[in-house]
Amino acid sequence: MRERSAAGGIFRVIGRILLILLVTILLFAVFLLGVMGVLIHGPSAEAERLFVLSVNETSALKFLPHIYLSDAQVDAILHPVSTSTDDEPSPDDNFVEMPYEDGRTVEDENTNAGQVVVADPSENTGESGEWLEVVDIKGSTFKGKLMIIRDPSKVVVGTLDAYGANYHGLYLYEFIDKYNAIGGTNAGGFYDPGGGGNGGIPDGLVMRDGAIAYGNPGTWYLNVIGFDADHILHVGDMSGQQALDLGLMSAVSFSPGPVLVKDGELQTNLGGGMNPRTCIGQCADGTILLMVIEGRKPDSMGATYDDIAKIMYDRGAVNAANLDGGSSSLMYYNGEQITRGSNIIGMRQMSTAILILN
């Protein structure tokens, strides 16, 4: 009898603990829903806009704005009506033409905008005397890391051996091991329904060794980011065939992008919420800028597209583009993870990576 009574007491204690935990979780959920309701229905239209844009960029939480707003209201925030009287841009307005051998662009031979002439790596070491630096980046709502790689030949696109539903991606440290790299970041997008993707199926174009590894020549891809044989970075919207014609040796894509700097011109009014970001750019001397912004943290909520475009431009990028972000954004260097991920269940497998070789 005493044993049964003791066992019953233990179960009652466990039951009470579970009940307290359940009530706590429910109260916390109600609190969060209340906070989001204040953000959306509060006095600040900008807070509402940023909340909708930020959540819409996630794979698993796109439904949240629809709890408080109608579909029409959400759509109006995501797709604001332009008041410009200018003609709509053509689909290839973000396309960056391949430079001539002397650095002139097909698009504009009379200016040096966007011109890239890769400097001799032995002479291009910057003030530090090193070909690679990692510096801290800080803004009012974010912080992160920027890799400055002065030898673009050291930067490669890491890919899987094969893609498809029967394959899975690699974690960033596995890409680094596979290529014997000293560092890197995530790269292109991948099929990620409800945040449950495993990186086996890219969401867009993948090229390696001058050929298409995933995708088709006739398909139009948004925000292609690739390197040619001269280690010049090309960014923009293009078909798979155009990427081949450009002579791209390796490439990824991330839809919807955007392109951040084009031919030396800062792109503005890019939108986007405050989220973790990864982006890549190239300076006129060939130096590669590779940046990861932490997000969804109390001390680093994240950055908008305009935030990262301004950083790339201020650092000298003549061409730059946004890569996959959110819970995929991550940077490794010298065997250590040097930025914090935002995925609560840990690191994600991915289809591609930007890697820095020894």
N, C-alpha and C positions, 0 to 999 in steps of 0.2 A: 504494500500500500504506500509506504513512504517513497519507494522508487517511482511509482506512478505519479504521486503527488509532485515529486521533484521534477520529473520529466514534463508534467503539465505546466509547472511553473516556468521552465525554460522556454517552452513553446509560447507561453503567453508573453514573456519578455521579448522574444524574437518577433512575435506578431505586432507588439506595440512599436518596436523599433522600425519595422517595415512600414507600419501605418504612418509614423512620424515622417519617415523618408518620403513616402508617397505624397503626403500633405505638403511637405516642403517643396517638392518638385512641382506640384500643381500651383502652389502660391507663387513660385518663381516664374513659372510659365505665364501666369496671369499678369505678374508684374512686367515681364518683357513685352507681352501683348499691349499692356497699357502704355509703356514707354514708346513703343512703335506707333501706337495710336496718337500720342501727343506729338511725335515727330511729323506725322502725316497731316493731322488736323490742327496742329498748332499755328502760331502766328507767322511762322517763317515758311514761305513758299520754297525758298532755296533748300531748307532742311528736307522738305517733302521730296523735292526733285532729286537731291543727292541720295536719299534713302532708296527711292525707287530705282535709280540708276545703279546703285551699288548692289542691291539685292538681285536685280535682274541679271547681273553678270555672273552669278553663282549658278551651279548646276542643279542644286537641290532646293533652293529657297526662292525660286522665281514666283511661287504662288503667294508669298506673303503680301505684296501690295494689293492683290485682288481681294484680300480679306477686308480692306478698308476702302478701296476705291473701285469704281466700275471699270470694266474693260476699256471703255472709251477714255476714261480719265488716265489710266495707265498708259494707253497707247499715245495719248497726247503728250505725255511727259517723255516717252521713249522716242517719239517721232514728231518733234515740234515742227510746226509749219513755218517755213522760211519766209521772211518778209522781203528778201532780196528780189530785185527785178531782173537779175542776171539770168542767162540761160542756164539750165541744169548742166552739170559737167558730164562729159561723155564717160563711158565705163572705163576708159584707159587714161583718165586725167591724172591718176596717181602713178602711171607707168613711168619708170625711170629708164631712159635710153642708155644703152651701153656706150661708154666713152670710146673715142678714138684712141689710138695708141699714144698720142701726145696729151691725152687727158681731156680734149674738147668733147662736149656732149653733142649728140645728134640734135637734141632739142634746141640748143642755143650755142652756136659756135662763137658768138661774139662776147661772151662773158666767161668768167671762171667759176660761176656758181655750180656747185656740185662736183667740181673737178677733183679727182683723186689721183695723185702721183705717189706711189708707194716709195717711201724713203728707204735708204740702206739701213737695215736693222742694226748694224754695228755702229751707226752714227746717230740713230734715233733712240736715245736712251733717256731723254728728258732731264729735268733738274736732279732727279734722284740717282741717275746713272744706271737705272735698272730698266729692262725691257718690259717688265710687268710690275704694276703697282695696284694695291687695293686701298681705296680711300673710303671714309665714312661720308654718307650723304644724309642731310637733315633738312626737313621742312616743317612747316607749322603743324601738319597733321601726320607726318611720316618720318621714318628714317630707314636707311638701307646701306648697301655697299655698292661701290662702283669699281669694276676692274678696268684698268687702262693697259691695253696690250699693244705695245709699239711695234711688234712684229706680226703682221696679219697672217703670215704663213703658218703661225702657230695655232690659229683658230680654225676648227673643223666642226662639221655637223656630224654628231654621232647618231647612228641609225641602228635599227634591229636588222637581223639577218633576213627576216621574212615578216610580212604583215598579213593580218586576216583574223577572222573570228576564232581560229584555232590557236592563236598565238597570244602572248601577253608581253607587256612592256617591261622595261628595266627601271629599277630605282636609279637615281642620279649617281650614287656611289658605284653602282654596277656598270653604268656607262663609263665612268672614270677609270675603273679597273680594266674594262674591256679595251680601252684605247690607251692605257698607260698614261693618262692625262694628269696634270697637276691641279686642275680645277675645272669648273664649268657651272652651267645653269641649265634649267629646263629650256625647251625650245618651242616647237610647234604644237598645235592643238591636237586633241584626239577625241574619238567618240566616247562620250561620257554621260549616258542617260541617267538622270537622277543622281549624279555624282558617283556612280558605281562602275565607271569604266576602268579597264585594266591596262590601257595603253597599247593594246594589240592592233587597234584600228585607227590610223591617223584621220584627222578631220581636215583633209586638204591634201596638198601636194608634198611629196617627199622625193628628193633627188640625191643620188650618190654616184660618184665616179662618172659624172656627165650623163647619166641615164635616169629615167624615171623609175624609182623604186616603189612608189605608190601613187596612183592617179592615172590620168589619161592625157594624151597630147591635145585632144579636142575639148577638154573641160576648162572652163574659166575659173581661175582661183583668185580670191581676194587676199591681199597683203602677203605676197610671196617675198621671202627673205632668202637671198642666196649669194654665193660667192662664185666668181669665175676663176679661170686658171691663173689670173694675175692677182688673185686675192682681193679683188675689188668687190665691195658689197653692193648688191642691187636690191631695191625694194620697190614694191608696187603691185598693182593688179595685172594679171596676165594669164594667158592660157598655158597649158603644159607645153605646147609646141613653141610658143614664144620663149619660154624659159630655156628650151633646148636651143633655139636659134640664137639666144643671147650668149650661149656658151657657158651657162651655169654648170658648175661641176657638182655643187651640193646646194640643197635648198630645203626649206620648210615653208609652211604657210600657217597663218592664224587669222581666221575670219571672226569678227569684221575688221580686225587690225587695231588701230589705224597706222598709216604712215605718219611719222612724227616730224621729220625734217626731210625736205625734198630739194635736191639741187641747191643746197645752201639756204633754203627758205624755210623758216619756222612755220609749221602748220598750226593754225589756231582754231578755237571753237570746236574742239574735238569731242567734248563731252566726256561721258563716263563718270561713274561714281568713285568713291574712295575705296580702293581695294589694293591687295598685294599686286605688284607689277613686275614684269621682266621685260627688258628692252635691249636692243642692240643698235649701235651706230658706228659710223666710220668718219674719221677726220680727213682733211685734205692730204695729209702726209701718209695716210694708210692706217694710222692708229685705230684700233678697235676699242669701242666703249661698250662694256657689258654691265648692265645694272639690274639689281634686284631691290625692290622696295618692299619692306615688311608691311603687313596689314592685318586688320581684324584683331588688333592688340590694344590694350588700354593706353599704351604709350606710343602707338603707331597705328592709326586707323587705316591708313593707306593713302594712295595718291590718285589723282585723276589723270586722264590722258594728257591734258594740257600741262599738268605739273611735270610729268616725265619728259614731254617734248621740250619744255623750257630748259630742263637740266641738260638734255642732250645737246641742244643748240648752244647753250652757254659754255659747254665743255668743248665746243668746236666741231661737232658733228655736221657734215654736209649732207649725209643721208642717214636716216634712222627710222626704225619701225618697232612697234610693240609686238612682243611675243606672247605666248600663253601666260596667264597670270593666275590670280586667285590661289587656290590651295596647291597649285603646281609650282608656284614661284619658290625657287630655292637656289642657293649658291654654295658651292664647295670650293675649298682652296687648301692645298697642302694636307690633304687627308682629313680635313675638318669641315663640318657644316658651319658656315660663318653667318648665315641669316636664319631667322626663325621662320618655320613654316606655319601656315594657318589652319592646316587640317587637323582636327581634334583627334583623329584616329591614326595619325602618323603620316609618314612620307608616302607619296603616291608613285605608282609605276607610270612611265611615260613612253611615248613613241620615239621621241628624238631628244637630243640635247646639244647645246653649244659647248664645246670642249676646248681647253687650252692644253696643247701638247708640251712636253718637255723640250 
